[in-house]
Amino acid sequence: MTAPSTRAGTPAETSLRGGLGQVLLATLASTIGFWAWMSISPLQQTYATEMGLDEGQISLMLATPVLVGALGRIVIGAMTDRFGGRIMFTAVLLLSAPAVLLVALAGSIQSFPLLIVSGFYLGVAGTIFAVGVPFSGAWFPPERRGFATGVFGMGMIGTAVSALATPGLADSIGYLPTHFVIAGTLVVMAALVWFLMRESPVWEANNERLVPKVIGALKLPVTWEMAFLYGIVFGGFVAFSNFLPKYLTTIYPDEVDALGAGARTALFAAAAVVARPIGGVLADRLGPKIVSLVSLGGIVSLAYIVGQQPPEGIVTGVTFILMAAAMGLGMGAVFAWIGPSTPKEKVGAVSGVVAAAGGLGGYFPPLVMGATYSPETNSYSLGLWLLVIVGAFALVVAGMLRDVGRKS
């Protein structure tokens, strides 16, 4: 029996009309969620100065929202299979608003313990990614899901929005009003999602209980394979997006101030955002394996260059942008790999686990960078060498995996 045709005008394609608009709405929701999730990092220098934080405390402050955002994706991904994207997008956005206000309170009273607690809660915003992957994929046929998840992945631009807008707003309107703006934007976006978003007509609720669903996902080899690869590509992106302002102002204190570091971090995030859908499209056409190999090879090479601490300027700027682009290609390829390799009813659960692995991949590097920093040489080279080694290992692993092949 032949598969239903998906040429223009056929019932299969007609039922999915409007999918791009829905994916773009999900992308906008993800952008706002990422802005909130990364709202501590752009102001890390303010927190460090006003609270007298050391390297370890700064690293913990930056890493805490990432950890919760990572682990929470397992639960949120499975719940999306059951309740759908509209409900879960709305819930995550609304739950994130009080977290932003709690961060504002912690900063206002200069309480580091409260900042860690509020950062833990703020991690809820980072779970939004696990909602959008199954939601977006359901709006496109299998041969175009790399494109769909790539477009949705552009919501990572929220890290760039945070890097640029958060310190800029804090300078212009003040610390507390800035957090009111972020929280208000989350609530407005939740309202837009609730009234404008709709589920794909081919989506079906999966009412399997959470724990068996997650266990079922963990029994699939593809879950572990993609989790490891995504932990490198997305984890590297999250880690650098989160830690780059700290890195630049520490290694190049005379050349880069807080606003300059924010601008460079925004360019880093933008490069990954642009590259992600390209990675998805290339994976649809060439197969995700070759795109993943190119991505990992680029990350390893460029991390080595960063580890040499070249003079601040064109070389460092181009190197970080190329590294972000390599990570973006890899992110698009990995999620294009999941769909064709995973049973339809488990895509949400598998995506949640893989997305969690990506977040966890972003949790540890800031802690490692803080622990391996050498004040004598003003260098993070040991931490960067660890990235080179892990990336090289991932390159070998990716080369051994079975490709799902080129799509026709």
C-alpha positions as a Markdown table, in Angstrom:
| # | Residue | x | y | z |
|---|---|---|---|---|
| 1 | Met | 0.0 | 0.0 | 0.0 |
| 2 | Thr | 1.5 | 3.3 | -1.0 |
| 3 | Ala | 1.8 | 6.2 | 1.4 |
| 4 | Pro | -0.6 | 9.2 | 1.0 |
| 5 | Ser | 0.6 | 11.8 | -1.4 |
| 6 | Thr | 1.8 | 15.1 | 0.0 |
| 7 | Arg | 1.8 | 17.1 | -3.2 |
| 8 | Ala | 0.0 | 20.5 | -3.2 |
| 9 | Gly | -3.7 | 20.1 | -3.1 |
| 10 | Thr | -3.8 | 16.6 | -1.7 |
| 11 | Pro | -5.8 | 15.9 | 1.5 |
| 12 | Ala | -2.6 | 15.1 | 3.5 |
| 13 | Glu | -1.1 | 18.5 | 2.7 |
| 14 | Thr | -4.4 | 20.4 | 2.9 |
| 15 | Ser | -4.9 | 19.2 | 6.5 |
| 16 | Leu | -1.6 | 20.7 | 7.5 |
| 17 | Arg | -2.1 | 24.1 | 5.9 |
| 18 | Gly | -1.2 | 26.9 | 8.2 |
| 19 | Gly | 1.5 | 24.9 | 9.8 |
| 20 | Leu | 4.3 | 27.4 | 9.2 |
| 21 | Gly | 2.3 | 30.1 | 10.9 |
| 22 | Gln | 1.7 | 27.9 | 14.0 |
| 23 | Val | 5.4 | 27.0 | 14.1 |
| 24 | Leu | 6.4 | 30.7 | 13.9 |
| 25 | Leu | 4.0 | 31.4 | 16.8 |
| 26 | Ala | 5.7 | 28.6 | 18.8 |
| 27 | Thr | 9.1 | 30.1 | 17.8 |
| 28 | Leu | 8.0 | 33.5 | 19.2 |
| 29 | Ala | 6.8 | 31.9 | 22.4 |
| 30 | Ser | 10.1 | 30.1 | 22.7 |
| 31 | Thr | 12.0 | 33.4 | 22.1 |
| 32 | Ile | 10.3 | 35.0 | 25.1 |
| 33 | Gly | 10.8 | 31.9 | 27.2 |
| 34 | Phe | 14.6 | 31.9 | 26.4 |
| 35 | Trp | 14.8 | 35.6 | 27.2 |
| 36 | Ala | 13.4 | 34.9 | 30.7 |
| 37 | Trp | 15.5 | 31.8 | 31.1 |
| 38 | Met | 18.8 | 33.6 | 30.4 |
| 39 | Ser | 17.9 | 36.9 | 32.2 |
| 40 | Ile | 20.4 | 36.4 | 35.0 |
| 41 | Ser | 23.5 | 36.0 | 32.9 |
| 42 | Pro | 23.6 | 39.5 | 31.3 |
| 43 | Leu | 23.6 | 41.0 | 34.7 |
| 44 | Gln | 26.1 | 38.7 | 36.3 |
| 45 | Gln | 28.7 | 41.4 | 36.7 |
| 46 | Thr | 26.1 | 43.5 | 38.7 |
| 47 | Tyr | 25.3 | 40.6 | 40.9 |
| 48 | Ala | 29.0 | 39.7 | 41.4 |
| 49 | Thr | 29.9 | 43.3 | 42.4 |
| 50 | Glu | 26.9 | 44.1 | 44.6 |
| 51 | Met | 26.9 | 40.7 | 46.4 |
| 52 | Gly | 30.7 | 40.2 | 46.5 |
| 53 | Leu | 30.6 | 36.8 | 44.7 |
| 54 | Asp | 33.6 | 34.7 | 44.0 |
| 55 | Glu | 34.2 | 32.5 | 40.8 |
| 56 | Gly | 32.4 | 29.5 | 42.3 |
| 57 | Gln | 29.4 | 31.4 | 43.3 |
| 58 | Ile | 29.1 | 33.1 | 40.0 |
| 59 | Ser | 29.3 | 29.8 | 38.2 |
| 60 | Leu | 26.6 | 28.3 | 40.5 |
| 61 | Met | 24.4 | 31.3 | 39.9 |
| 62 | Leu | 24.7 | 31.0 | 36.1 |
| 63 | Ala | 24.3 | 27.2 | 36.1 |
| 64 | Thr | 21.3 | 26.8 | 38.3 |
| 65 | Pro | 18.6 | 27.9 | 35.9 |
| 66 | Val | 20.2 | 25.7 | 33.2 |
| 67 | Leu | 20.1 | 22.6 | 35.4 |
| 68 | Val | 16.4 | 22.9 | 36.2 |
| 69 | Gly | 15.5 | 23.9 | 32.6 |
| 70 | Ala | 17.3 | 20.7 | 31.5 |
| 71 | Leu | 15.8 | 18.2 | 33.9 |
| 72 | Gly | 12.3 | 19.8 | 33.6 |
| 73 | Arg | 12.3 | 19.1 | 29.9 |
| 74 | Ile | 11.8 | 15.4 | 30.5 |
| 75 | Val | 8.6 | 16.0 | 32.3 |
| 76 | Ile | 7.4 | 18.8 | 30.1 |
| 77 | Gly | 8.1 | 16.8 | 26.9 |
| 78 | Ala | 6.0 | 13.9 | 28.1 |
| 79 | Met | 3.2 | 16.2 | 29.3 |
| 80 | Thr | 3.2 | 17.8 | 25.8 |
| 81 | Asp | 2.4 | 14.4 | 24.3 |
| 82 | Arg | -0.6 | 14.2 | 26.6 |
| 83 | Phe | -2.0 | 17.8 | 26.8 |
| 84 | Gly | -0.7 | 19.3 | 23.5 |
| 85 | Gly | 1.4 | 22.4 | 22.7 |
| 86 | Arg | -1.2 | 25.1 | 23.3 |
| 87 | Ile | -1.9 | 24.2 | 26.9 |
| 88 | Met | 1.8 | 23.5 | 27.7 |
| 89 | Phe | 3.1 | 26.7 | 26.1 |
| 90 | Thr | 0.6 | 28.7 | 28.0 |
| 91 | Ala | 1.4 | 27.0 | 31.3 |
| 92 | Val | 5.2 | 27.3 | 31.0 |
| 93 | Leu | 5.0 | 31.0 | 30.1 |
| 94 | Leu | 2.6 | 31.8 | 32.9 |
| 95 | Leu | 4.6 | 29.8 | 35.5 |
| 96 | Ser | 7.8 | 31.6 | 34.4 |
| 97 | Ala | 6.6 | 35.1 | 35.2 |
| 98 | Pro | 6.6 | 34.8 | 39.0 |
| 99 | Ala | 10.1 | 33.4 | 38.7 |
| 100 | Val | 11.4 | 36.5 | 37.0 |
| 101 | Leu | 9.8 | 38.7 | 39.7 |
| 102 | Leu | 11.5 | 36.5 | 42.4 |
| 103 | Val | 14.9 | 37.1 | 40.7 |
| 104 | Ala | 14.1 | 40.8 | 40.8 |
| 105 | Leu | 13.4 | 40.6 | 44.5 |
| 106 | Ala | 16.6 | 38.7 | 45.2 |
| 107 | Gly | 18.7 | 41.2 | 43.3 |
| 108 | Ser | 16.9 | 44.2 | 45.0 |
| 109 | Ile | 17.7 | 42.9 | 48.5 |
| 110 | Gln | 21.1 | 41.6 | 47.4 |
| 111 | Ser | 20.4 | 38.0 | 48.7 |
| 112 | Phe | 22.6 | 35.4 | 47.1 |
| 113 | Pro | 20.6 | 32.4 | 48.7 |
| 114 | Leu | 17.4 | 33.8 | 47.3 |
| 115 | Leu | 19.0 | 34.4 | 43.9 |
| 116 | Ile | 19.9 | 30.7 | 43.8 |
| 117 | Val | 16.3 | 29.7 | 44.8 |
| 118 | Ser | 14.8 | 32.0 | 42.3 |
| 119 | Gly | 17.2 | 30.8 | 39.6 |
| 120 | Phe | 16.1 | 27.3 | 40.4 |
| 121 | Tyr | 12.5 | 28.4 | 39.8 |
| 122 | Leu | 13.5 | 30.4 | 36.7 |
| 123 | Gly | 14.6 | 27.1 | 35.1 |
| 124 | Val | 10.9 | 26.5 | 34.3 |
| 125 | Ala | 11.3 | 28.9 | 31.4 |
| 126 | Gly | 13.9 | 26.8 | 29.9 |
| 127 | Thr | 11.6 | 23.8 | 29.6 |
| 128 | Ile | 9.7 | 25.6 | 26.8 |
| 129 | Phe | 11.9 | 24.0 | 24.2 |
| 130 | Ala | 10.5 | 20.5 | 25.0 |
| 131 | Val | 7.0 | 21.8 | 24.2 |
| 132 | Gly | 7.8 | 23.1 | 20.7 |
| 133 | Val | 9.6 | 20.2 | 19.2 |
| 134 | Pro | 6.7 | 17.7 | 19.1 |
| 135 | Phe | 4.2 | 20.5 | 18.5 |
| 136 | Ser | 6.2 | 21.8 | 15.4 |
| 137 | Gly | 7.0 | 18.4 | 14.0 |
| 138 | Ala | 3.3 | 17.4 | 14.0 |
| 139 | Trp | 2.5 | 20.3 | 11.6 |
| 140 | Phe | 4.8 | 19.0 | 8.8 |
| 141 | Pro | 5.2 | 15.6 | 7.0 |
| 142 | Pro | 8.1 | 13.4 | 8.1 |
| 143 | Glu | 10.4 | 14.5 | 5.2 |
| 144 | Arg | 10.1 | 18.2 | 6.3 |
| 145 | Arg | 10.3 | 17.8 | 10.1 |
| 146 | Gly | 14.0 | 18.8 | 10.1 |
| 147 | Phe | 12.9 | 22.1 | 8.6 |
| 148 | Ala | 10.0 | 22.5 | 11.1 |
| 149 | Thr | 12.1 | 21.8 | 14.2 |
| 150 | Gly | 14.9 | 24.0 | 12.8 |
| 151 | Val | 12.5 | 26.9 | 12.4 |
| 152 | Phe | 11.2 | 26.4 | 15.9 |
| 153 | Gly | 14.8 | 26.1 | 17.2 |
| 154 | Met | 15.3 | 29.7 | 16.1 |
| 155 | Gly | 13.5 | 30.6 | 19.3 |
| 156 | Met | 17.0 | 30.4 | 20.8 |
| 157 | Ile | 17.3 | 34.0 | 19.6 |
| 158 | Gly | 15.8 | 34.7 | 23.0 |
| 159 | Thr | 19.4 | 34.3 | 24.4 |
| 160 | Ala | 20.5 | 37.2 | 22.1 |
| 161 | Val | 17.4 | 39.2 | 23.1 |
| 162 | Ser | 18.4 | 38.7 | 26.7 |
| 163 | Ala | 22.0 | 39.6 | 26.1 |
| 164 | Leu | 21.1 | 42.8 | 24.4 |
| 165 | Ala | 17.9 | 43.9 | 26.0 |
| 166 | Thr | 18.4 | 43.0 | 29.6 |
| 167 | Pro | 21.5 | 45.1 | 30.4 |
| 168 | Gly | 20.2 | 47.8 | 28.0 |
| 169 | Leu | 16.9 | 48.0 | 29.8 |
| 170 | Ala | 18.5 | 47.9 | 33.2 |
| 171 | Asp | 20.7 | 50.9 | 32.3 |
| 172 | Ser | 17.8 | 52.9 | 30.9 |
| 173 | Ile | 14.8 | 52.1 | 33.1 |
| 174 | Gly | 16.4 | 50.4 | 36.1 |
| 175 | Tyr | 16.9 | 46.9 | 37.5 |
| 176 | Leu | 13.4 | 46.3 | 38.9 |
| 177 | Pro | 11.4 | 47.8 | 36.0 |
| 178 | Thr | 13.4 | 45.6 | 33.6 |
| 179 | His | 12.1 | 42.4 | 35.3 |
| 180 | Phe | 8.6 | 43.8 | 35.3 |
| 181 | Val | 8.9 | 44.2 | 31.5 |
| 182 | Ile | 10.2 | 40.6 | 31.1 |
| 183 | Ala | 7.4 | 39.2 | 33.4 |
| 184 | Gly | 4.8 | 41.2 | 31.6 |
| 185 | Thr | 6.0 | 40.0 | 28.2 |
| 186 | Leu | 5.7 | 36.4 | 29.3 |
| 187 | Val | 2.0 | 37.0 | 30.3 |
| 188 | Val | 1.2 | 38.7 | 27.1 |
| 189 | Met | 2.8 | 35.9 | 25.1 |
| 190 | Ala | 0.8 | 33.3 | 27.1 |
| 191 | Ala | -2.4 | 35.1 | 26.1 |
| 192 | Leu | -1.4 | 35.2 | 22.4 |
| 193 | Val | -0.7 | 31.5 | 22.5 |
| 194 | Trp | -3.9 | 30.6 | 24.3 |
| 195 | Phe | -6.1 | 32.5 | 21.7 |
| 196 | Leu | -4.1 | 31.9 | 18.5 |
| 197 | Met | -2.4 | 28.6 | 18.8 |
| 198 | Arg | -4.0 | 25.3 | 17.6 |
| 199 | Glu | -2.9 | 21.7 | 17.5 |
| 200 | Ser | -2.0 | 20.0 | 14.3 |
| 201 | Pro | -4.9 | 17.9 | 12.9 |
| 202 | Val | -2.7 | 14.8 | 12.9 |
| 203 | Trp | -1.7 | 15.2 | 16.5 |
| 204 | Glu | -3.2 | 12.6 | 18.9 |
| 205 | Ala | -3.0 | 12.8 | 22.7 |
| 206 | Asn | -1.0 | 10.1 | 24.3 |
| 207 | Asn | -2.5 | 9.3 | 27.8 |
| 208 | Glu | 0.2 | 6.9 | 28.9 |
| 209 | Arg | 1.4 | 7.7 | 32.4 |
| 210 | Leu | 4.5 | 9.8 | 32.7 |
| 211 | Val | 6.9 | 7.4 | 34.3 |
| 212 | Pro | 6.3 | 4.4 | 31.9 |
| 213 | Lys | 6.5 | 6.9 | 29.0 |
| 214 | Val | 9.9 | 8.2 | 30.1 |
| 215 | Ile | 11.1 | 4.7 | 30.8 |
| 216 | Gly | 9.9 | 3.6 | 27.4 |
| 217 | Ala | 11.9 | 6.5 | 25.8 |
| 218 | Leu | 15.0 | 5.5 | 27.8 |
| 219 | Lys | 14.8 | 2.0 | 26.4 |
| 220 | Leu | 15.3 | 3.2 | 22.9 |
| 221 | Pro | 18.9 | 3.4 | 21.7 |
| 222 | Val | 18.2 | 6.5 | 19.7 |
| 223 | Thr | 17.4 | 8.4 | 22.9 |
| 224 | Trp | 20.8 | 7.8 | 24.3 |
| 225 | Glu | 22.6 | 8.4 | 21.0 |
| 226 | Met | 20.9 | 11.7 | 20.3 |
| 227 | Ala | 21.1 | 12.8 | 23.9 |
| 228 | Phe | 24.9 | 12.5 | 23.9 |
| 229 | Leu | 25.2 | 14.4 | 20.6 |
| 230 | Tyr | 22.7 | 17.1 | 21.6 |
| 231 | Gly | 24.5 | 17.4 | 25.0 |
| 232 | Ile | 27.5 | 18.6 | 23.0 |
| 233 | Val | 25.9 | 20.9 | 20.4 |
| 234 | Phe | 23.1 | 22.4 | 22.4 |
| 235 | Gly | 24.9 | 22.2 | 25.7 |
| 236 | Gly | 27.9 | 24.0 | 24.2 |
| 237 | Phe | 25.6 | 26.7 | 22.9 |
| 238 | Val | 23.8 | 27.2 | 26.2 |
| 239 | Ala | 27.1 | 27.1 | 28.1 |
| 240 | Phe | 28.7 | 29.8 | 25.9 |
| 241 | Ser | 25.6 | 31.9 | 25.7 |
| 242 | Asn | 25.4 | 31.9 | 29.5 |
| 243 | Phe | 29.2 | 32.1 | 30.3 |
| 244 | Leu | 30.4 | 34.2 | 27.4 |
| 245 | Pro | 29.9 | 37.6 | 29.1 |
| 246 | Lys | 31.9 | 36.4 | 32.1 |
| 247 | Tyr | 34.5 | 34.9 | 29.8 |
| 248 | Leu | 35.0 | 38.0 | 27.7 |
| 249 | Thr | 35.1 | 40.5 | 30.6 |
| 250 | Thr | 37.6 | 38.3 | 32.4 |
| 251 | Ile | 40.0 | 37.4 | 29.6 |
| 252 | Tyr | 39.8 | 40.8 | 27.9 |
| 253 | Pro | 38.9 | 43.2 | 30.7 |
| 254 | Asp | 40.5 | 46.3 | 29.0 |
| 255 | Glu | 38.8 | 45.7 | 25.7 |
| 256 | Val | 35.3 | 44.4 | 26.6 |
| 257 | Asp | 32.8 | 45.9 | 29.0 |
| 258 | Ala | 29.5 | 44.5 | 30.1 |
| 259 | Leu | 27.5 | 46.0 | 27.2 |
| 260 | Gly | 30.2 | 45.0 | 24.7 |
| 261 | Ala | 30.1 | 41.4 | 26.0 |
| 262 | Gly | 26.3 | 41.4 | 25.7 |
| 263 | Ala | 26.6 | 42.5 | 22.0 |
| 264 | Arg | 29.1 | 39.8 | 21.3 |
| 265 | Thr | 27.0 | 37.2 | 23.1 |
| 266 | Ala | 24.0 | 38.3 | 21.0 |
| 267 | Leu | 26.0 | 37.8 | 17.8 |
| 268 | Phe | 27.0 | 34.4 | 19.0 |
| 269 | Ala | 23.4 | 33.4 | 19.7 |
| 270 | Ala | 22.2 | 34.9 | 16.4 |
| 271 | Ala | 24.7 | 32.8 | 14.4 |
| 272 | Ala | 23.5 | 29.6 | 16.0 |
| 273 | Val | 19.9 | 30.6 | 15.4 |
| 274 | Val | 20.4 | 31.2 | 11.7 |
| 275 | Ala | 22.4 | 28.0 | 11.3 |
| 276 | Arg | 19.9 | 25.8 | 13.1 |
| 277 | Pro | 17.2 | 25.7 | 10.4 |
| 278 | Ile | 19.9 | 25.4 | 7.8 |
| 279 | Gly | 21.1 | 22.3 | 9.7 |
| 280 | Gly | 17.6 | 20.9 | 9.7 |
| 281 | Val | 17.1 | 21.5 | 5.9 |
| 282 | Leu | 20.5 | 20.0 | 5.1 |
| 283 | Ala | 19.7 | 17.0 | 7.3 |
| 284 | Asp | 16.4 | 16.5 | 5.4 |
| 285 | Arg | 18.3 | 16.6 | 2.1 |
| 286 | Leu | 21.7 | 14.9 | 2.9 |
| 287 | Gly | 20.9 | 12.9 | 6.0 |
| 288 | Pro | 21.6 | 14.1 | 9.5 |
| 289 | Lys | 24.7 | 12.1 | 10.0 |
| 290 | Ile | 26.9 | 14.0 | 7.6 |
| 291 | Val | 25.7 | 17.3 | 8.9 |
| 292 | Ser | 26.4 | 16.2 | 12.5 |
| 293 | Leu | 29.9 | 15.2 | 11.6 |
| 294 | Val | 30.6 | 18.6 | 10.0 |
| 295 | Ser | 29.2 | 20.3 | 13.0 |
| 296 | Leu | 31.2 | 18.4 | 15.6 |
| 297 | Gly | 34.4 | 18.7 | 13.5 |
| 298 | Gly | 33.9 | 22.5 | 13.4 |
| 299 | Ile | 33.3 | 22.7 | 17.2 |
| 300 | Val | 36.5 | 20.8 | 18.0 |
| 301 | Ser | 38.6 | 22.9 | 15.7 |
| 302 | Leu | 37.2 | 26.2 | 16.8 |
| 303 | Ala | 37.3 | 25.3 | 20.5 |
| 304 | Tyr | 41.0 | 24.6 | 20.1 |
| 305 | Ile | 41.5 | 28.1 | 18.6 |
| 306 | Val | 39.6 | 29.8 | 21.4 |
| 307 | Gly | 41.8 | 27.9 | 23.9 |
| 308 | Gln | 44.8 | 29.7 | 22.5 |
| 309 | Gln | 43.3 | 33.0 | 23.7 |
| 310 | Pro | 44.0 | 35.0 | 20.6 |
| 311 | Pro | 44.0 | 38.8 | 21.0 |
| 312 | Glu | 40.5 | 40.3 | 21.2 |
| 313 | Gly | 39.3 | 41.5 | 17.8 |
| 314 | Ile | 38.5 | 40.0 | 14.4 |
| 315 | Val | 39.9 | 36.6 | 15.1 |
| 316 | Thr | 38.1 | 36.0 | 18.4 |
| 317 | Gly | 34.9 | 37.5 | 16.9 |
| 318 | Val | 34.9 | 35.3 | 13.8 |
| 319 | Thr | 35.9 | 32.2 | 15.8 |
| 320 | Phe | 33.0 | 32.5 | 18.2 |
| 321 | Ile | 30.5 | 33.2 | 15.4 |
| 322 | Leu | 31.7 | 30.2 | 13.4 |
| 323 | Met | 31.6 | 28.0 | 16.6 |
| 324 | Ala | 28.0 | 29.1 | 17.2 |
| 325 | Ala | 27.1 | 28.3 | 13.5 |
| 326 | Ala | 28.7 | 24.8 | 13.9 |
| 327 | Met | 26.6 | 24.3 | 17.0 |
| 328 | Gly | 23.4 | 25.5 | 15.2 |
| 329 | Leu | 24.0 | 23.1 | 12.3 |
| 330 | Gly | 24.4 | 20.2 | 14.8 |
| 331 | Met | 21.2 | 21.1 | 16.7 |
| 332 | Gly | 19.2 | 21.1 | 13.5 |
| 333 | Ala | 20.7 | 17.8 | 12.4 |
| 334 | Val | 20.2 | 16.0 | 15.7 |
| 335 | Phe | 16.5 | 16.8 | 16.0 |
| 336 | Ala | 16.0 | 15.9 | 12.3 |
| 337 | Trp | 17.6 | 12.5 | 13.3 |
| 338 | Ile | 15.0 | 11.9 | 16.1 |
| 339 | Gly | 11.8 | 12.0 | 14.0 |
| 340 | Pro | 12.5 | 9.3 | 11.5 |
| 341 | Ser | 14.2 | 7.1 | 14.1 |
| 342 | Thr | 11.5 | 7.3 | 16.8 |
| 343 | Pro | 7.9 | 5.8 | 17.0 |
| 344 | Lys | 5.4 | 8.6 | 16.5 |
| 345 | Glu | 3.8 | 8.2 | 19.9 |
| 346 | Lys | 7.2 | 8.6 | 21.7 |
| 347 | Val | 8.6 | 11.6 | 19.9 |
| 348 | Gly | 7.6 | 14.0 | 22.7 |
| 349 | Ala | 9.1 | 11.8 | 25.4 |
| 350 | Val | 12.3 | 11.2 | 23.4 |
| 351 | Ser | 12.5 | 14.9 | 22.5 |
| 352 | Gly | 12.2 | 15.8 | 26.2 |
| 353 | Val | 15.0 | 13.5 | 27.2 |
| 354 | Val | 17.2 | 14.6 | 24.4 |
| 355 | Ala | 16.4 | 18.3 | 25.2 |
| 356 | Ala | 17.2 | 17.6 | 28.8 |
| 357 | Ala | 20.5 | 16.2 | 27.9 |
| 358 | Gly | 21.2 | 19.4 | 25.9 |
| 359 | Gly | 20.4 | 21.5 | 28.9 |
| 360 | Leu | 22.6 | 19.3 | 31.1 |
| 361 | Gly | 25.4 | 19.7 | 28.6 |
| 362 | Gly | 25.0 | 23.5 | 29.3 |
| 363 | Tyr | 25.0 | 23.1 | 33.0 |
| 364 | Phe | 28.4 | 21.6 | 33.7 |
| 365 | Pro | 30.7 | 23.7 | 31.5 |
| 366 | Pro | 30.2 | 27.0 | 33.5 |
| 367 | Leu | 31.0 | 25.1 | 36.7 |
| 368 | Val | 34.0 | 23.5 | 35.0 |
| 369 | Met | 35.2 | 26.8 | 33.7 |
| 370 | Gly | 34.9 | 28.4 | 37.1 |
| 371 | Ala | 36.8 | 25.5 | 38.7 |
| 372 | Thr | 39.6 | 25.4 | 36.2 |
| 373 | Tyr | 40.2 | 29.1 | 35.9 |
| 374 | Ser | 43.8 | 30.0 | 36.5 |
| 375 | Pro | 44.1 | 33.5 | 38.1 |
| 376 | Glu | 47.9 | 33.4 | 37.6 |
| 377 | Thr | 47.6 | 33.2 | 33.9 |
| 378 | Asn | 44.1 | 34.6 | 33.6 |
| 379 | Ser | 43.1 | 31.5 | 31.5 |
| 380 | Tyr | 40.2 | 29.1 | 31.0 |
| 381 | Ser | 42.4 | 26.9 | 28.7 |
| 382 | Leu | 41.9 | 23.7 | 30.7 |
| 383 | Gly | 38.2 | 23.9 | 30.5 |
| 384 | Leu | 38.4 | 24.6 | 26.8 |
| 385 | Trp | 40.7 | 21.6 | 26.3 |
| 386 | Leu | 38.1 | 19.4 | 28.0 |
| 387 | Leu | 35.5 | 20.6 | 25.4 |
| 388 | Val | 38.0 | 19.7 | 22.6 |
| 389 | Ile | 38.4 | 16.2 | 24.0 |
| 390 | Val | 34.7 | 15.6 | 24.6 |
| 391 | Gly | 33.8 | 17.0 | 21.1 |
| 392 | Ala | 36.4 | 14.7 | 19.5 |
| 393 | Phe | 34.9 | 11.7 | 21.3 |
| 394 | Ala | 31.4 | 12.7 | 20.1 |
| 395 | Leu | 32.8 | 13.0 | 16.5 |
| 396 | Val | 33.9 | 9.3 | 16.8 |
| 397 | Val | 30.5 | 8.2 | 18.2 |
| 398 | Ala | 28.5 | 10.0 | 15.5 |
| 399 | Gly | 30.6 | 8.4 | 12.8 |
| 400 | Met | 29.6 | 4.9 | 14.2 |
| 401 | Leu | 25.8 | 5.6 | 14.2 |
| 402 | Arg | 23.4 | 4.5 | 11.6 |
| 403 | Asp | 22.2 | 7.3 | 9.4 |
| 404 | Val | 18.5 | 7.5 | 8.5 |
| 405 | Gly | 19.5 | 8.5 | 5.0 |
| 406 | Arg | 18.9 | 11.2 | 2.5 |
| 407 | Lys | 15.3 | 12.2 | 2.0 |
| 408 | Ser | 13.9 | 12.3 | -1.5 |
